């Protein structure tokens, strides 16, 4: 088991939570007094982090939401703040990187050294050699896109492969479980919007942790996602919510509203968890 998975398991236990708070800043939706700040993204994130850290098993900043504002420095400050103020909460950089050779090496350096993320999301479309620069960082988590939450996921991920009803996302799950996870640091992304597929992936990968986007604003059913994706121990999931928590209010009470939304979602998740480890 990798250091990242051990950290994640401790975080599940510490927070009694499978909830991941996505940090996807949109300055246009910030309260006016935050948007006017010299570093609005960092100030907004800091308030959200402080309000929800005890309720979250992880935080997940989404890279494009910083790069679009030329705010990579505020992303770095955000990750540094989490590591300093809440060192028990892992940080997942949602960057969906995928390339070959030296370029993949550079992306791994970016994620794990420049931004100091504890885990990063990656795209497996280019195959095993494109993942190896990430996977060889045995102390970090590598979260591979498998069955994503968007409607267009069907275009490629559901393509039949061979006989027996196997789909492309089944192949990704099998490769992750049988070949890519030699260091015990591989995870998969499977959307809450497809609970049947979530159950199929769980059956293929055993106890491998799954990052589950798609609840909240995307409309995924919390109960179905937890029932179909959890392990027998009642863990195994990192259930992400971004907009539903971040923008629960656009007023000066935004952090309080974010905490209330996070508490509500954590309670909904926990209501459907197995009691084996709780």
ChimeraX commands (.cxc) that place a marker at each C-alpha (Angstrom):
marker #1 position 0.00,0.00,0.00 radius 0.5
marker #1 position 1.36,3.41,-0.96 radius 0.5
marker #1 position 1.89,6.33,1.38 radius 0.5
marker #1 position -0.93,8.18,-0.38 radius 0.5
marker #1 position -3.45,5.39,0.15 radius 0.5
marker #1 position -2.45,5.18,3.81 radius 0.5
marker #1 position -2.99,8.95,4.14 radius 0.5
marker #1 position -6.36,8.63,2.44 radius 0.5
marker #1 position -7.46,5.83,4.76 radius 0.5
marker #1 position -6.46,7.89,7.79 radius 0.5
marker #1 position -8.37,10.84,6.38 radius 0.5
marker #1 position -11.52,8.74,5.88 radius 0.5
marker #1 position -11.31,7.67,9.51 radius 0.5
marker #1 position -10.39,11.08,10.93 radius 0.5
marker #1 position -13.22,12.94,9.23 radius 0.5
marker #1 position -15.76,10.07,9.18 radius 0.5
marker #1 position -16.22,11.26,5.62 radius 0.5
marker #1 position -15.90,10.19,1.99 radius 0.5
marker #1 position -16.54,13.78,0.86 radius 0.5
marker #1 position -14.01,15.59,-1.31 radius 0.5
marker #1 position -14.43,19.34,-1.69 radius 0.5
marker #1 position -13.56,20.47,-5.20 radius 0.5
marker #1 position -11.85,23.85,-5.38 radius 0.5
marker #1 position -13.00,25.12,-8.79 radius 0.5
marker #1 position -12.89,28.92,-8.54 radius 0.5
marker #1 position -14.99,31.13,-10.80 radius 0.5
marker #1 position -14.29,34.73,-9.86 radius 0.5
marker #1 position -17.51,35.86,-11.53 radius 0.5
marker #1 position -19.44,33.93,-8.88 radius 0.5
marker #1 position -17.49,35.20,-5.86 radius 0.5
marker #1 position -19.02,37.57,-3.32 radius 0.5
marker #1 position -18.13,41.14,-4.21 radius 0.5
marker #1 position -15.82,41.70,-1.25 radius 0.5
marker #1 position -13.77,38.63,-2.22 radius 0.5
marker #1 position -13.72,39.34,-5.95 radius 0.5
marker #1 position -12.25,42.79,-5.25 radius 0.5
marker #1 position -9.29,41.34,-3.35 radius 0.5
marker #1 position -5.79,41.39,-4.85 radius 0.5
marker #1 position -5.68,37.56,-4.60 radius 0.5
marker #1 position -9.37,36.68,-4.85 radius 0.5
marker #1 position -8.97,32.97,-5.62 radius 0.5
marker #1 position -6.69,32.30,-2.69 radius 0.5
marker #1 position -8.88,34.29,-0.29 radius 0.5
marker #1 position -12.00,32.47,-1.49 radius 0.5
marker #1 position -10.30,29.07,-1.26 radius 0.5
marker #1 position -8.91,29.79,2.20 radius 0.5
marker #1 position -12.37,30.61,3.53 radius 0.5
marker #1 position -13.85,27.45,1.99 radius 0.5
marker #1 position -10.98,25.29,3.28 radius 0.5
marker #1 position -11.26,26.67,6.81 radius 0.5
marker #1 position -15.01,26.09,6.77 radius 0.5
marker #1 position -14.91,22.48,5.52 radius 0.5
marker #1 position -11.55,20.89,6.39 radius 0.5
marker #1 position -12.93,18.81,9.25 radius 0.5
marker #1 position -15.70,17.48,7.00 radius 0.5
marker #1 position -13.55,16.50,4.01 radius 0.5
marker #1 position -11.39,13.49,3.27 radius 0.5
marker #1 position -9.63,15.47,0.50 radius 0.5
marker #1 position -9.54,18.73,-1.41 radius 0.5
marker #1 position -9.41,18.75,-5.21 radius 0.5
marker #1 position -8.36,21.94,-7.03 radius 0.5
marker #1 position -9.11,21.79,-10.76 radius 0.5
marker #1 position -6.13,23.13,-12.72 radius 0.5
marker #1 position -8.00,24.86,-15.56 radius 0.5
marker #1 position -9.90,27.06,-13.10 radius 0.5
marker #1 position -6.57,28.62,-12.11 radius 0.5
marker #1 position -4.76,28.65,-15.45 radius 0.5
marker #1 position -7.69,30.42,-17.12 radius 0.5
marker #1 position -7.15,33.37,-14.77 radius 0.5
marker #1 position -3.32,33.17,-14.98 radius 0.5
marker #1 position -3.58,32.35,-11.28 radius 0.5
marker #1 position -1.22,29.41,-10.97 radius 0.5
marker #1 position 0.49,31.24,-8.12 radius 0.5
marker #1 position -2.81,31.20,-6.20 radius 0.5
marker #1 position -3.09,27.47,-6.85 radius 0.5
marker #1 position 0.36,27.01,-5.32 radius 0.5
marker #1 position -0.61,29.12,-2.34 radius 0.5
marker #1 position -3.82,27.12,-1.91 radius 0.5
marker #1 position -2.00,23.78,-1.84 radius 0.5
marker #1 position 0.66,25.17,0.48 radius 0.5
marker #1 position -2.03,26.50,2.83 radius 0.5
marker #1 position -3.78,23.11,3.02 radius 0.5
marker #1 position -0.49,21.32,3.71 radius 0.5
marker #1 position 0.40,23.82,6.43 radius 0.5
marker #1 position -2.95,24.36,8.14 radius 0.5
marker #1 position -4.54,20.93,7.57 radius 0.5
marker #1 position -1.70,18.49,6.91 radius 0.5
marker #1 position -3.93,15.45,7.38 radius 0.5
marker #1 position -6.13,16.33,4.39 radius 0.5
marker #1 position -4.71,15.11,1.05 radius 0.5
marker #1 position -4.72,17.37,-2.01 radius 0.5
marker #1 position -5.69,15.99,-5.41 radius 0.5
marker #1 position -4.65,18.09,-8.42 radius 0.5
marker #1 position -7.29,17.55,-11.09 radius 0.5
marker #1 position -5.19,18.12,-14.20 radius 0.5
marker #1 position -6.05,15.08,-16.38 radius 0.5
marker #1 position -2.55,14.96,-17.80 radius 0.5
marker #1 position -1.62,12.47,-20.50 radius 0.5
marker #1 position 1.39,12.46,-22.82 radius 0.5
marker #1 position 4.43,10.38,-23.71 radius 0.5
marker #1 position 8.10,10.26,-22.81 radius 0.5
marker #1 position 9.82,13.38,-21.61 radius 0.5
marker #1 position 6.62,15.42,-21.70 radius 0.5
marker #1 position 4.90,13.07,-19.25 radius 0.5
marker #1 position 7.95,13.39,-17.01 radius 0.5
marker #1 position 7.54,17.18,-17.06 radius 0.5
marker #1 position 3.86,16.89,-16.20 radius 0.5
marker #1 position 4.71,14.66,-13.23 radius 0.5
marker #1 position 7.25,17.22,-12.02 radius 0.5
marker #1 position 4.64,19.95,-12.42 radius 0.5
marker #1 position 2.04,18.09,-10.36 radius 0.5
marker #1 position 4.23,16.66,-7.62 radius 0.5
marker #1 position 7.07,19.16,-7.31 radius 0.5
marker #1 position 5.79,22.52,-8.52 radius 0.5
marker #1 position 2.30,22.19,-7.02 radius 0.5
marker #1 position 3.22,19.57,-4.39 radius 0.5
marker #1 position -0.01,17.65,-4.95 radius 0.5
marker #1 position -0.52,14.40,-3.09 radius 0.5
marker #1 position -2.28,12.90,-6.11 radius 0.5
marker #1 position -3.07,13.86,-9.70 radius 0.5
marker #1 position -5.65,12.81,-12.27 radius 0.5
marker #1 position -4.30,11.37,-15.53 radius 0.5
marker #1 position -5.65,10.30,-18.92 radius 0.5
marker #1 position -4.79,6.70,-19.91 radius 0.5
marker #1 position -5.52,7.09,-23.64 radius 0.5
marker #1 position -1.82,6.98,-24.57 radius 0.5
marker #1 position -1.18,3.79,-22.64 radius 0.5
marker #1 position 1.06,2.51,-19.88 radius 0.5
marker #1 position 4.25,4.35,-20.82 radius 0.5
marker #1 position 2.44,7.68,-20.52 radius 0.5
marker #1 position 1.37,6.78,-16.96 radius 0.5
marker #1 position 4.68,5.44,-15.71 radius 0.5
marker #1 position 6.29,8.85,-14.96 radius 0.5
marker #1 position 3.42,9.42,-12.51 radius 0.5
marker #1 position 3.10,5.89,-11.17 radius 0.5
marker #1 position 6.79,5.61,-10.35 radius 0.5
marker #1 position 6.26,8.31,-7.69 radius 0.5
marker #1 position 5.28,5.56,-5.29 radius 0.5
marker #1 position 4.41,7.97,-2.47 radius 0.5
marker #1 position 1.86,9.86,-4.59 radius 0.5
marker #1 position -1.57,8.89,-5.88 radius 0.5
marker #1 position -2.30,8.51,-9.60 radius 0.5
marker #1 position -6.00,8.72,-10.42 radius 0.5
marker #1 position -6.77,7.32,-13.87 radius 0.5
marker #1 position -9.83,8.37,-15.86 radius 0.5
marker #1 position -12.01,5.29,-16.33 radius 0.5
marker #1 position -15.76,5.98,-16.68 radius 0.5
marker #1 position -16.29,9.72,-16.45 radius 0.5
marker #1 position -19.43,11.55,-15.38 radius 0.5
marker #1 position -20.17,13.52,-18.59 radius 0.5
marker #1 position -22.76,12.43,-21.17 radius 0.5
marker #1 position -20.14,12.22,-23.92 radius 0.5
marker #1 position -18.32,9.50,-22.00 radius 0.5
marker #1 position -20.37,7.00,-23.99 radius 0.5
marker #1 position -18.70,8.03,-27.25 radius 0.5
marker #1 position -15.46,6.19,-26.46 radius 0.5
marker #1 position -15.57,4.67,-23.00 radius 0.5
marker #1 position -18.56,2.42,-23.80 radius 0.5
marker #1 position -17.13,1.06,-27.06 radius 0.5
marker #1 position -17.30,-2.76,-27.14 radius 0.5
marker #1 position -13.96,-4.55,-26.88 radius 0.5
marker #1 position -13.88,-8.22,-27.90 radius 0.5
marker #1 position -16.58,-10.63,-26.88 radius 0.5
marker #1 position -18.62,-11.02,-23.72 radius 0.5
marker #1 position -19.95,-7.48,-23.45 radius 0.5
marker #1 position -16.66,-5.93,-22.34 radius 0.5
marker #1 position -16.40,-2.17,-22.80 radius 0.5
marker #1 position -13.37,0.03,-23.10 radius 0.5
marker #1 position -13.78,1.32,-19.54 radius 0.5
marker #1 position -13.75,-2.32,-18.34 radius 0.5
marker #1 position -10.37,-2.73,-20.01 radius 0.5
marker #1 position -9.05,0.41,-18.30 radius 0.5
marker #1 position -10.26,-0.86,-14.93 radius 0.5
marker #1 position -8.67,-4.27,-15.49 radius 0.5
marker #1 position -5.36,-2.79,-16.60 radius 0.5
marker #1 position -5.31,-0.53,-13.57 radius 0.5
marker #1 position -5.99,-3.39,-11.18 radius 0.5
marker #1 position -3.76,-6.02,-12.79 radius 0.5
marker #1 position -0.85,-4.15,-14.39 radius 0.5
marker #1 position -0.59,-0.46,-13.45 radius 0.5
marker #1 position -1.00,-0.75,-9.69 radius 0.5
marker #1 position 2.27,-2.54,-8.90 radius 0.5
marker #1 position 3.19,0.18,-6.38 radius 0.5
marker #1 position -0.27,0.30,-4.80 radius 0.5
marker #1 position -0.79,3.97,-5.72 radius 0.5
marker #1 position -3.33,3.75,-8.55 radius 0.5
marker #1 position -6.94,4.93,-8.27 radius 0.5
marker #1 position -9.73,5.39,-10.83 radius 0.5
marker #1 position -12.23,8.11,-11.75 radius 0.5
marker #1 position -15.78,6.77,-12.10 radius 0.5
marker #1 position -18.74,9.14,-12.29 radius 0.5
marker #1 position -21.67,9.09,-9.89 radius 0.5
marker #1 position -23.94,9.71,-12.87 radius 0.5
marker #1 position -23.46,6.08,-13.96 radius 0.5
marker #1 position -24.13,3.93,-10.87 radius 0.5
marker #1 position -24.44,0.64,-12.79 radius 0.5
marker #1 position -21.04,1.18,-14.35 radius 0.5
marker #1 position -19.68,2.18,-10.94 radius 0.5
marker #1 position -20.74,-1.20,-9.56 radius 0.5
marker #1 position -19.09,-2.98,-12.49 radius 0.5
marker #1 position -15.81,-1.17,-11.94 radius 0.5
marker #1 position -15.90,-1.93,-8.22 radius 0.5
marker #1 position -16.32,-5.62,-9.01 radius 0.5
marker #1 position -13.30,-5.51,-11.33 radius 0.5
marker #1 position -10.86,-3.62,-9.10 radius 0.5
marker #1 position -11.58,-4.90,-5.60 radius 0.5
marker #1 position -10.77,-2.33,-2.92 radius 0.5
marker #1 position -8.97,0.17,-5.19 radius 0.5
marker #1 position -10.17,3.69,-4.24 radius 0.5
marker #1 position -12.43,5.50,-6.70 radius 0.5
marker #1 position -12.72,9.24,-7.20 radius 0.5
marker #1 position -16.41,9.85,-7.87 radius 0.5
marker #1 position -17.41,13.18,-9.42 radius 0.5
marker #1 position -20.92,14.00,-10.57 radius 0.5
marker #1 position -22.98,14.49,-7.41 radius 0.5
marker #1 position -24.51,17.89,-6.74 radius 0.5
marker #1 position -24.59,20.14,-9.80 radius 0.5
marker #1 position -24.24,17.22,-12.24 radius 0.5
marker #1 position -27.18,15.38,-10.70 radius 0.5
marker #1 position -25.61,12.09,-9.68 radius 0.5
marker #1 position -27.60,10.13,-7.09 radius 0.5
marker #1 position -25.67,10.00,-3.83 radius 0.5
marker #1 position -27.35,6.87,-2.49 radius 0.5
marker #1 position -26.81,4.88,-5.68 radius 0.5
marker #1 position -23.21,6.02,-5.99 radius 0.5
marker #1 position -22.35,5.00,-2.43 radius 0.5
marker #1 position -24.19,1.68,-2.54 radius 0.5
marker #1 position -22.60,0.70,-5.85 radius 0.5
marker #1 position -19.12,2.06,-5.27 radius 0.5
marker #1 position -18.19,1.51,-1.63 radius 0.5
marker #1 position -16.09,-1.38,-0.42 radius 0.5
marker #1 position -17.36,-3.86,2.15 radius 0.5
marker #1 position -15.60,-1.72,4.77 radius 0.5
marker #1 position -17.81,1.25,3.87 radius 0.5
marker #1 position -14.93,3.23,2.35 radius 0.5
marker #1 position -13.15,3.14,-1.03 radius 0.5
marker #1 position -14.73,6.34,-2.35 radius 0.5
marker #1 position -13.71,9.97,-2.72 radius 0.5
marker #1 position -17.05,11.60,-3.54 radius 0.5
marker #1 position -16.39,15.01,-5.02 radius 0.5
marker #1 position -18.64,18.05,-4.95 radius 0.5
marker #1 position -17.50,21.43,-6.20 radius 0.5
marker #1 position -20.14,23.94,-7.28 radius 0.5
marker #1 position -22.79,22.63,-4.90 radius 0.5
marker #1 position -20.56,23.52,-1.97 radius 0.5
marker #1 position -18.54,26.48,-3.24 radius 0.5
marker #1 position -21.51,28.48,-4.47 radius 0.5
marker #1 position -24.15,27.53,-1.92 radius 0.5
marker #1 position -24.34,31.29,-1.34 radius 0.5
marker #1 position -22.96,34.27,-3.23 radius 0.5
marker #1 position -23.28,36.56,-0.25 radius 0.5
marker #1 position -20.93,37.36,2.61 radius 0.5
marker #1 position -22.11,34.17,4.31 radius 0.5
marker #1 position -20.63,32.02,1.51 radius 0.5
marker #1 position -18.26,30.11,3.80 radius 0.5
marker #1 position -21.00,29.34,6.33 radius 0.5
marker #1 position -23.28,28.20,3.50 radius 0.5
marker #1 position -20.47,26.06,2.09 radius 0.5
marker #1 position -20.05,24.34,5.45 radius 0.5
marker #1 position -23.77,23.68,5.70 radius 0.5
marker #1 position -23.81,22.19,2.19 radius 0.5
marker #1 position -20.77,20.04,3.01 radius 0.5
marker #1 position -22.34,18.83,6.27 radius 0.5
marker #1 position -25.53,17.92,4.45 radius 0.5
marker #1 position -23.74,16.00,1.71 radius 0.5
marker #1 position -21.48,14.18,4.16 radius 0.5
marker #1 position -24.55,13.10,6.12 radius 0.5
marker #1 position -26.25,11.88,2.92 radius 0.5
marker #1 position -23.15,9.88,1.98 radius 0.5
marker #1 position -22.76,8.39,5.46 radius 0.5
marker #1 position -26.41,7.38,5.59 radius 0.5
marker #1 position -25.75,4.85,2.81 radius 0.5
marker #1 position -22.34,3.57,3.92 radius 0.5
marker #1 position -21.74,0.11,5.27 radius 0.5
marker #1 position -21.33,0.20,9.03 radius 0.5
marker #1 position -18.49,-2.37,9.00 radius 0.5
marker #1 position -15.73,0.16,9.66 radius 0.5
marker #1 position -17.72,2.83,11.48 radius 0.5
marker link #1:1,2 radius 0.2
marker link #1:2,3 radius 0.2
marker link #1:3,4 radius 0.2
marker link #1:4,5 radius 0.2
marker link #1:5,6 radius 0.2
marker link #1:6,7 radius 0.2
marker link #1:7,8 radius 0.2
marker link #1:8,9 radius 0.2
marker link #1:9,10 radius 0.2
marker link #1:10,11 radius 0.2
marker link #1:11,12 radius 0.2
marker link #1:12,13 radius 0.2
marker link #1:13,14 radius 0.2
marker link #1:14,15 radius 0.2
marker link #1:15,16 radius 0.2
marker link #1:16,17 radius 0.2
marker link #1:17,18 radius 0.2
marker link #1:18,19 radius 0.2
marker link #1:19,20 radius 0.2
marker link #1:20,21 radius 0.2
marker link #1:21,22 radius 0.2
marker link #1:22,23 radius 0.2
marker link #1:23,24 radius 0.2
marker link #1:24,25 radius 0.2
marker link #1:25,26 radius 0.2
marker link #1:26,27 radius 0.2
marker link #1:27,28 radius 0.2
marker link #1:28,29 radius 0.2
marker link #1:29,30 radius 0.2
marker link #1:30,31 radius 0.2
marker link #1:31,32 radius 0.2
marker link #1:32,33 radius 0.2
marker link #1:33,34 radius 0.2
marker link #1:34,35 radius 0.2
marker link #1:35,36 radius 0.2
marker link #1:36,37 radius 0.2
marker link #1:37,38 radius 0.2
marker link #1:38,39 radius 0.2
marker link #1:39,40 radius 0.2
marker link #1:40,41 radius 0.2
marker link #1:41,42 radius 0.2
marker link #1:42,43 radius 0.2
marker link #1:43,44 radius 0.2
marker link #1:44,45 radius 0.2
marker link #1:45,46 radius 0.2
marker link #1:46,47 radius 0.2
marker link #1:47,48 radius 0.2
marker link #1:48,49 radius 0.2
marker link #1:49,50 radius 0.2
marker link #1:50,51 radius 0.2
marker link #1:51,52 radius 0.2
marker link #1:52,53 radius 0.2
marker link #1:53,54 radius 0.2
marker link #1:54,55 radius 0.2
marker link #1:55,56 radius 0.2
marker link #1:56,57 radius 0.2
marker link #1:57,58 radius 0.2
marker link #1:58,59 radius 0.2
marker link #1:59,60 radius 0.2
marker link #1:60,61 radius 0.2
marker link #1:61,62 radius 0.2
marker link #1:62,63 radius 0.2
marker link #1:63,64 radius 0.2
marker link #1:64,65 radius 0.2
marker link #1:65,66 radius 0.2
marker link #1:66,67 radius 0.2
marker link #1:67,68 radius 0.2
marker link #1:68,69 radius 0.2
marker link #1:69,70 radius 0.2
marker link #1:70,71 radius 0.2
marker link #1:71,72 radius 0.2
marker link #1:72,73 radius 0.2
marker link #1:73,74 radius 0.2
marker link #1:74,75 radius 0.2
marker link #1:75,76 radius 0.2
marker link #1:76,77 radius 0.2
marker link #1:77,78 radius 0.2
marker link #1:78,79 radius 0.2
marker link #1:79,80 radius 0.2
marker link #1:80,81 radius 0.2
marker link #1:81,82 radius 0.2
marker link #1:82,83 radius 0.2
marker link #1:83,84 radius 0.2
marker link #1:84,85 radius 0.2
marker link #1:85,86 radius 0.2
marker link #1:86,87 radius 0.2
marker link #1:87,88 radius 0.2
marker link #1:88,89 radius 0.2
marker link #1:89,90 radius 0.2
marker link #1:90,91 radius 0.2
marker link #1:91,92 radius 0.2
marker link #1:92,93 radius 0.2
marker link #1:93,94 radius 0.2
marker link #1:94,95 radius 0.2
marker link #1:95,96 radius 0.2
marker link #1:96,97 radius 0.2
marker link #1:97,98 radius 0.2
marker link #1:98,99 radius 0.2
marker link #1:99,100 radius 0.2
marker link #1:100,101 radius 0.2
marker link #1:101,102 radius 0.2
marker link #1:102,103 radius 0.2
marker link #1:103,104 radius 0.2
marker link #1:104,105 radius 0.2
marker link #1:105,106 radius 0.2
marker link #1:106,107 radius 0.2
marker link #1:107,108 radius 0.2
marker link #1:108,109 radius 0.2
marker link #1:109,110 radius 0.2
marker link #1:110,111 radius 0.2
marker link #1:111,112 radius 0.2
marker link #1:112,113 radius 0.2
marker link #1:113,114 radius 0.2
marker link #1:114,115 radius 0.2
marker link #1:115,116 radius 0.2
marker link #1:116,117 radius 0.2
marker link #1:117,118 radius 0.2
marker link #1:118,119 radius 0.2
marker link #1:119,120 radius 0.2
marker link #1:120,121 radius 0.2
marker link #1:121,122 radius 0.2
marker link #1:122,123 radius 0.2
marker link #1:123,124 radius 0.2
marker link #1:124,125 radius 0.2
marker link #1:125,126 radius 0.2
marker link #1:126,127 radius 0.2
marker link #1:127,128 radius 0.2
marker link #1:128,129 radius 0.2
marker link #1:129,130 radius 0.2
marker link #1:130,131 radius 0.2
marker link #1:131,132 radius 0.2
marker link #1:132,133 radius 0.2
marker link #1:133,134 radius 0.2
marker link #1:134,135 radius 0.2
marker link #1:135,136 radius 0.2
marker link #1:136,137 radius 0.2
marker link #1:137,138 radius 0.2
marker link #1:138,139 radius 0.2
marker link #1:139,140 radius 0.2
marker link #1:140,141 radius 0.2
marker link #1:141,142 radius 0.2
marker link #1:142,143 radius 0.2
marker link #1:143,144 radius 0.2
marker link #1:144,145 radius 0.2
marker link #1:145,146 radius 0.2
marker link #1:146,147 radius 0.2
marker link #1:147,148 radius 0.2
marker link #1:148,149 radius 0.2
marker link #1:149,150 radius 0.2
marker link #1:150,151 radius 0.2
marker link #1:151,152 radius 0.2
marker link #1:152,153 radius 0.2
marker link #1:153,154 radius 0.2
marker link #1:154,155 radius 0.2
marker link #1:155,156 radius 0.2
marker link #1:156,157 radius 0.2
marker link #1:157,158 radius 0.2
marker link #1:158,159 radius 0.2
marker link #1:159,160 radius 0.2
marker link #1:160,161 radius 0.2
marker link #1:161,162 radius 0.2
marker link #1:162,163 radius 0.2
marker link #1:163,164 radius 0.2
marker link #1:164,165 radius 0.2
marker link #1:165,166 radius 0.2
marker link #1:166,167 radius 0.2
marker link #1:167,168 radius 0.2
marker link #1:168,169 radius 0.2
marker link #1:169,170 radius 0.2
marker link #1:170,171 radius 0.2
marker link #1:171,172 radius 0.2
marker link #1:172,173 radius 0.2
marker link #1:173,174 radius 0.2
marker link #1:174,175 radius 0.2
marker link #1:175,176 radius 0.2
marker link #1:176,177 radius 0.2
marker link #1:177,178 radius 0.2
marker link #1:178,179 radius 0.2
marker link #1:179,180 radius 0.2
marker link #1:180,181 radius 0.2
marker link #1:181,182 radius 0.2
marker link #1:182,183 radius 0.2
marker link #1:183,184 radius 0.2
marker link #1:184,185 radius 0.2
marker link #1:185,186 radius 0.2
marker link #1:186,187 radius 0.2
marker link #1:187,188 radius 0.2
marker link #1:188,189 radius 0.2
marker link #1:189,190 radius 0.2
marker link #1:190,191 radius 0.2
marker link #1:191,192 radius 0.2
marker link #1:192,193 radius 0.2
marker link #1:193,194 radius 0.2
marker link #1:194,195 radius 0.2
marker link #1:195,196 radius 0.2
marker link #1:196,197 radius 0.2
marker link #1:197,198 radius 0.2
marker link #1:198,199 radius 0.2
marker link #1:199,200 radius 0.2
marker link #1:200,201 radius 0.2
marker link #1:201,202 radius 0.2
marker link #1:202,203 radius 0.2
marker link #1:203,204 radius 0.2
marker link #1:204,205 radius 0.2
marker link #1:205,206 radius 0.2
marker link #1:206,207 radius 0.2
marker link #1:207,208 radius 0.2
marker link #1:208,209 radius 0.2
marker link #1:209,210 radius 0.2
marker link #1:210,211 radius 0.2
marker link #1:211,212 radius 0.2
marker link #1:212,213 radius 0.2
marker link #1:213,214 radius 0.2
marker link #1:214,215 radius 0.2
marker link #1:215,216 radius 0.2
marker link #1:216,217 radius 0.2
marker link #1:217,218 radius 0.2
marker link #1:218,219 radius 0.2
marker link #1:219,220 radius 0.2
marker link #1:220,221 radius 0.2
marker link #1:221,222 radius 0.2
marker link #1:222,223 radius 0.2
marker link #1:223,224 radius 0.2
marker link #1:224,225 radius 0.2
marker link #1:225,226 radius 0.2
marker link #1:226,227 radius 0.2
marker link #1:227,228 radius 0.2
marker link #1:228,229 radius 0.2
marker link #1:229,230 radius 0.2
marker link #1:230,231 radius 0.2
marker link #1:231,232 radius 0.2
marker link #1:232,233 radius 0.2
marker link #1:233,234 radius 0.2
marker link #1:234,235 radius 0.2
marker link #1:235,236 radius 0.2
marker link #1:236,237 radius 0.2
marker link #1:237,238 radius 0.2
marker link #1:238,239 radius 0.2
marker link #1:239,240 radius 0.2
marker link #1:240,241 radius 0.2
marker link #1:241,242 radius 0.2
marker link #1:242,243 radius 0.2
marker link #1:243,244 radius 0.2
marker link #1:244,245 radius 0.2
marker link #1:245,246 radius 0.2
marker link #1:246,247 radius 0.2
marker link #1:247,248 radius 0.2
marker link #1:248,249 radius 0.2
marker link #1:249,250 radius 0.2
marker link #1:250,251 radius 0.2
marker link #1:251,252 radius 0.2
marker link #1:252,253 radius 0.2
marker link #1:253,254 radius 0.2
marker link #1:254,255 radius 0.2
marker link #1:255,256 radius 0.2
marker link #1:256,257 radius 0.2
marker link #1:257,258 radius 0.2
marker link #1:258,259 radius 0.2
marker link #1:259,260 radius 0.2
marker link #1:260,261 radius 0.2
marker link #1:261,262 radius 0.2
marker link #1:262,263 radius 0.2
marker link #1:263,264 radius 0.2
marker link #1:264,265 radius 0.2
marker link #1:265,266 radius 0.2
marker link #1:266,267 radius 0.2
marker link #1:267,268 radius 0.2
marker link #1:268,269 radius 0.2
marker link #1:269,270 radius 0.2
marker link #1:270,271 radius 0.2
marker link #1:271,272 radius 0.2
marker link #1:272,273 radius 0.2
marker link #1:273,274 radius 0.2
marker link #1:274,275 radius 0.2
marker link #1:275,276 radius 0.2
marker link #1:276,277 radius 0.2
marker link #1:277,278 radius 0.2
view
